[in-house]
Amino acid sequence: MKASSYLLFSEEYFMNEALKEALKAFEKDEVPVGAVVVCQNRIIARAHNLTETLNDVTAHAEMQAFTAASDHLGGKYLNECTLYVTLEPCVMCAGASFWTRIGKIVYAAKDEKRGYSLIHQPLLHPKTAVTDGILEAECRQLLKSFFAKKRNK
């Protein structure tokens, strides 16, 4: 392989990387949501929920990933990037994605209770593309396991 060529990874590959982050959250007794930000086919940020660890309701995986990606790029706009996240972003994270101008959001499982799509107003930047359902079963099962464990305590 020439030094100038590189592998193109699939959406499933990047969602698996987000799922690895969700597993880290699960191990910390955080709601198991993970995220990665990809730019030019490279992961530039990895994050998972830290709301319990940081005692901060805004420490969602997406928020942590946006901050890390912006820091990596040296600017606040992520229009050339894709966010992969294991659960549909909430209204707060959708709003933050608007301000980052993220190019694309790919999420696994819909959030039937708090997902941004429940709001019948556009919350994402008009140029943001959205794909859902990538590794949905795996990500949903992790969330179900987490909440079942919580109920059994």
C-alpha positions as CSV (number, residue, x, y, z in Angstrom):
1,M,0.0,0.0,0.0
2,K,1.3,3.4,-0.9
3,A,1.9,5.9,1.9
4,S,-0.6,8.3,0.2
5,S,-3.5,5.9,0.2
6,Y,-5.6,5.1,3.2
7,L,-8.4,2.8,4.2
8,L,-12.0,4.0,4.1
9,F,-13.9,2.8,7.1
10,S,-17.6,2.1,7.2
11,E,-20.3,3.7,9.3
12,E,-20.5,0.4,11.2
13,Y,-16.8,0.6,12.0
14,F,-17.1,4.1,13.5
15,M,-20.3,3.2,15.4
16,N,-18.5,0.2,16.9
17,E,-15.9,2.7,18.2
18,A,-18.7,4.8,19.7
19,L,-20.1,1.6,21.3
20,K,-16.7,1.0,22.9
21,E,-17.0,4.4,24.5
22,A,-20.5,3.5,25.7
23,L,-19.1,0.4,27.3
24,K,-16.6,2.6,29.2
25,A,-19.6,4.6,30.5
26,F,-21.4,1.4,31.5
27,E,-18.3,0.3,33.5
28,K,-18.4,3.6,35.4
29,D,-22.1,3.3,36.2
30,E,-22.9,6.1,33.8
31,V,-25.7,5.9,31.3
32,P,-23.9,4.0,28.5
33,V,-23.8,6.5,25.6
34,G,-20.6,6.8,23.6
35,A,-19.6,9.1,20.8
36,V,-16.7,9.6,18.3
37,V,-16.1,12.5,15.9
38,V,-14.6,11.6,12.6
39,C,-12.9,14.0,10.2
40,Q,-11.3,12.9,6.9
41,N,-11.9,9.3,7.8
42,R,-10.0,9.6,11.1
43,I,-11.3,9.6,14.7
44,I,-10.4,13.0,16.2
45,A,-12.4,12.7,19.4
46,R,-13.8,10.0,21.6
47,A,-16.1,10.5,24.6
48,H,-18.8,8.9,26.7
49,N,-21.2,10.1,29.3
50,L,-19.6,11.6,32.4
51,T,-22.6,13.2,34.1
52,E,-22.2,11.2,37.3
53,T,-18.4,11.3,37.4
54,L,-18.3,15.1,36.9
55,N,-21.6,15.8,38.7
56,D,-22.5,17.8,35.6
57,V,-25.8,17.3,33.8
58,T,-24.3,18.8,30.6
59,A,-21.5,16.2,30.5
60,H,-23.2,14.1,27.8
61,A,-21.0,12.1,25.4
62,E,-21.8,14.4,22.5
63,M,-20.9,17.5,24.4
64,Q,-17.6,16.0,25.5
65,A,-16.9,14.9,21.9
66,F,-17.6,18.3,20.5
67,T,-15.2,20.0,22.9
68,A,-12.5,17.5,22.2
69,A,-13.0,17.7,18.4
70,S,-13.0,21.5,18.5
71,D,-9.8,21.5,20.6
72,H,-8.2,19.0,18.2
73,L,-9.0,21.1,15.1
74,G,-8.3,24.5,16.8
75,G,-11.7,25.9,15.9
76,K,-15.4,25.7,17.0
77,Y,-16.9,24.6,13.6
78,L,-17.1,20.9,12.8
79,N,-18.8,21.2,9.4
80,E,-16.3,18.7,7.8
81,C,-16.9,16.2,10.6
82,T,-19.3,13.4,11.4
83,L,-20.6,12.6,14.9
84,Y,-21.2,8.9,15.6
85,V,-23.3,8.4,18.8
86,T,-25.0,5.4,20.2
87,L,-28.2,7.1,21.2
88,E,-30.2,9.9,19.5
89,P,-29.0,13.2,20.8
90,C,-31.2,15.1,23.3
91,V,-32.4,18.6,22.7
92,M,-29.3,20.1,24.4
93,C,-26.9,18.1,22.3
94,A,-28.9,18.8,19.1
95,G,-28.6,22.5,19.9
96,A,-24.9,22.2,20.5
97,S,-24.5,20.4,17.2
98,F,-26.3,23.3,15.5
99,W,-23.7,25.7,16.9
100,T,-20.8,23.4,15.8
101,R,-22.3,23.2,12.3
102,I,-21.5,19.4,12.4
103,G,-21.6,18.0,8.9
104,K,-23.3,14.8,9.7
105,I,-24.8,12.9,12.7
106,V,-25.1,9.2,12.7
107,Y,-26.8,7.6,15.7
108,A,-27.8,4.1,16.6
109,A,-30.9,4.0,18.7
110,K,-33.7,6.4,18.9
111,D,-34.4,8.0,22.3
112,E,-38.1,7.6,22.6
113,K,-38.3,9.8,25.7
114,R,-35.8,12.6,25.2
115,G,-34.5,12.5,21.6
116,Y,-34.4,15.7,19.7
117,S,-36.7,14.4,17.0
118,L,-39.6,14.5,19.5
119,I,-39.5,18.3,19.1
120,H,-41.4,19.3,16.0
121,Q,-39.1,22.3,15.2
122,P,-35.8,22.1,13.4
123,L,-33.0,21.9,16.0
124,L,-30.1,20.8,13.8
125,H,-28.1,23.0,11.4
126,P,-29.9,23.0,8.0
127,K,-26.8,21.5,6.3
128,T,-26.4,18.7,8.9
129,A,-27.2,15.3,7.3
130,V,-28.6,12.5,9.6
131,T,-28.4,8.7,9.5
132,D,-29.9,6.5,12.1
133,G,-30.2,2.8,13.0
134,I,-26.5,1.9,12.6
135,L,-25.9,-0.9,15.1
136,E,-29.2,-0.1,16.7
137,A,-29.8,-3.5,18.3
138,E,-26.4,-3.6,20.0
139,C,-26.6,-0.1,21.4
140,R,-30.2,-0.5,22.5
141,Q,-29.3,-3.8,24.3
142,L,-26.5,-2.1,26.2
143,L,-28.9,0.6,27.4
144,K,-31.5,-2.0,28.4
145,S,-28.9,-4.0,30.4
146,F,-27.8,-0.8,32.2
147,F,-31.3,0.2,33.2
148,A,-32.3,-3.4,34.2
149,K,-29.2,-3.5,36.4
150,K,-30.3,-0.2,38.0
151,R,-33.8,-1.5,38.7
152,N,-32.4,-4.7,40.3
153,K,-30.2,-2.8,42.8
